[in-house]
Each structure stands twice: as C-alpha cells, then as structure tokens.
Amino acid sequence: MRRTGIAVCVLAFMAMVTGVAPVRAAGEKGAAEPKETPRLAEDDAEGARAAAATDPTRLARSLGLDYAAMVAELKLTDEQKAKIEEQIKAGAKAAGEWYRANRDKGKPLQEALRAAREANDREAMQKAAKDMAAFRAEQQAVAAPFRAAVMAVLTPQQKNIWIALTLKTSLLQRLNAVELTPEQTAAVAELCNQAAAANPALDTDDRAALRKAVNELYRSVSKDVLTPEQREQIMARRAGNRPANPDRERPQRERRANREPAAEE
C-alpha cells in the first residue's frame, strides 16, 4: 500500500514537471488514452486567488461587514444582493488602496502599544492607544460611506434584524469568559431584539452609540441572566487581563461586593 502511494506521488510529480499526464501501458489495469494536460498547481492557486478577489463574502470583511450573515439572516432579494455586492466591491477596492498606502504605519503602532502594556507604563499606554485609535478611525472612515450605502439597501425590518444581530454579536464577545446555557443564549437574543425594537435608529457604525447600547444590555444580562458563579468568572478574567491600577481598586471591590461586573468604560 505504501509503495502504491509513493508511486502515485512520483507520477503526479512527473505530470507537474512535464505537463503531460502519465499513461498506463496497453492492457494494464485502468489503461487509458492520453488525456488533456492537467492544470498545474500554480494555475490552481492563481484561480483560487482570482475567485477570492471577486468573492463578496471575503471582500466584505475588509469593510467590517459579515455578508454571509446578511444573506442568511436578512433574506435578501436578488436585487438587494446585486446592489450590496456592487458597494462591497467598490469599498474593498478603496480599502485595499488605503491599506497599501498605510500598511507600514500600523505595525509600529501595535508594537508601541504592546511594549507599553508589558512595561505597565500608563502614560505610554495612553499615548499608544490614542495613536492606534486615530489610525483605526482613519481606516474606518474609508469604509464608512460604503457601509452606509449597504445599509441604505435594507428595508426597515431588515435593519432592525441587523441591529439586533450586531448587538448580540458584540454582547456575546463581552461574555466569552463564561459558557452560556441554551436558555441563557436565547434570553440574550431576546434582550437584543427588544433593544433593537426600542432603538430602530441605532447606527451600528457609531462606536460610541453601539458601546452605550451594549453596556446597557450587559448590565441587564449580568443582573437577570448570569449566575453568581458566572459573574465571578467574568470578574476574574478581567482582573487577570487588566494592568495594575490602584485608582481602580476601590470601585472594583465595590462591584465585587455587588456581584455585578462593570460595563465597559
């Protein structure tokens, strides 16, 4: 069996080098007439890159959009898909141009922020975080008009569903320190649906407004959905990830006493 496998690999290698498929001798089991020259591995890779370059699901990621979720959750019509994909392709092109012009700026900013955190240098952390925020804001500004154009294609009902889904995704990321039961996950989804219905004008691209909405949901979930043990797990995770800061010790102790994790600040 092993020799057969080796032989197959050798034949495949010969085919790649010569560009001609090996032909079995007449009368040999499985004998066949010469076939068309197979595509080389480089051709396959080039084809995959070409397909990726036009795949709207992949392109949408450069704009911070989950197009696959949109298609699945919003029941888009063919007309809507065509309009959205047009915006995605145009936006991805603009985002790619921005990235090529600015890719050398991002890595030093990330390294500066990492070094400041490792050194527990509060002043350096604040400066590095501010610089990184400005860099990301510039990047988001490129995508913003295309994201807005995508949202303009949706119906009011679809926008409401998308707001609820965005809230749920952000909220579950905040709760990743604990394992929710199916009942708890359903309760989180229902709270997000209620919040979206109560705030249909919420702009999911407005980071401050989105953070505020998620913070309010987080407090509700912490109080009404999580168990005391889960709240402790979240606080323990935060305590382990957060640099030491004496100024925060007192409010942390007070929140622990109330067994309610703080909202993101």
Buried (B, 14 or more C-beta within 10 A) or exposed (E): EEEEEEEEEEEBEEBEEEEEBEEEEEEEEEEEEEEEEBEEEEEEEEEEEEEEEEBBBBBBBBBBBBBEBBBEBBEBEEEBBEBBBBBBBBBBEBBBEBEEEEEEEBEEBEEBBEEBBEEEBBEBBEBBBEBBEEBEEEBBEBBBEBBEBBBEBBEEEBBBBBBBBBBBEBBBEBBEBBEBEEEBBEBBBEBBBBBBEEBEEBEBBEEEBBBBBBBBBBBBBBEEBBEEEBBBBBBEBBEEEEEEEEEEEEEBEEBBEEBBBBBEE
